[in-house]
Amino acid sequence: MTSTSTPQPVEQDKYSAPQAIRPLVDFLHKEASAGILLIVFAAIAIVWANSPWSTSYHDLWNSHIALDVAGRSLELNLREWVNDLGMVLFFFVAGLEIKRELTEGELRDPRQAALPIIGAFGGMIVPAGIFAIINAGGEGAHGWGIPMATDIAIVVGVVTMLGTRAPSWAKVFLLALAIVDDIGAILVIAVFYSEGVSFIWLAIAIASVVAAAAIRSRVPFIGAYLALGALCWFALHEAHIHPTLAGVAFGLLAPVAPRRTRVLVDEASLAEHPGFEAAYEISRQARATVSIVEWLQHRLHPWSAFIVVPIFALANAGVQLKADQLGEMITGAVTWGVILGLVIGKTVGIAGITLLAVKLGIGVLPKGVTPRYVIGAAALGGIGFTVSLFVAELAYGESIFAEDARLGVVVASVLAALIGTAIMVPGHVDEDE
């Protein structure tokens, strides 16, 4: 007599399903963590610059490194290499996020994007105006672009830590607003903080971008784009236009359509035919179903958020607070222009024009989002750390005004975080209702 064995249940979870790339969720989660790391590195820079070892801080970042390219010597100090070359990755990822938001995200639908876009314009114009008024006719007037930008990483980190005290709308609103800010900052840097343009080198930079655009649907080899990107960066540097714009240009060029139709990857086939070739083929097929923008953002954003930006903070946030100079720095027009621009200008500019747009019916606030949350989000928009420090370096170089501006950015960002949090905290948003 033959016995019939009972079939054993299939272990459904033996092979875990691949994790989907969720650009917005991944971006927000990484930015929240990166914001904390950014604050830590900025604090280290300030402590180091004011410690008994402060000389080593300045010696490190002022040490020069030379590079010979085709007979042309390029010599920058370490801080300039971080700001000019390292920040290319930051702006490349920013360009990817701008491209994704404009084509598939919050900025795709003008009606949906109306409030953050309008708020961003108010948050750029009013702070710049306040700074310009305070510094009118002074030697530091060139820094009016410093209080225009909002730091995505720290803002998202603060909103995340608030939890249910802040509506999820605030996070998306501030993200979209900061992206529009980035576009404004990029234009400001290109137009107002690039001097003595060499049109021959500019033509070479433009030609490299055009070449990359022409081959992007035909050449999958990433080395070709790295070579063209390097040429664009060097040409912009020689053209006296800030070379980080190469990152933005190539980020905006990245295709948003997958190279092939999305397919289901059969996990069982990997178990039946184990080995490098089978694993490689499955990963290649899965990779081809994801757009270049999403894939690059997924892979490069951690490098930007957790390495480039913290190192940038370490290199640029080291404000030296000497007792004999502190009084002049605190009372300086540049310092107060930055502080009032970020703390008052951002709050008034963002909240005022956003609420006006709601009143006029241009945009609509989600259910449960009251004007208090708009004002709180606007106040948090005054956290302008990374790009504000970047523009300060472009505007003032190593002058005393740069120290004043850095102090203003640090103080304003702390005040904006405290004020925005204080406005948000009394509330509790139950978004399941």
Order of alpha helices (4+ residues) and beta strands (2+ residues): alpha-alpha-beta-beta-alpha-alpha-alpha-alpha-alpha-alpha-alpha-alpha-alpha-alpha-alpha-alpha-alpha-alpha-alpha-alpha-alpha-alpha
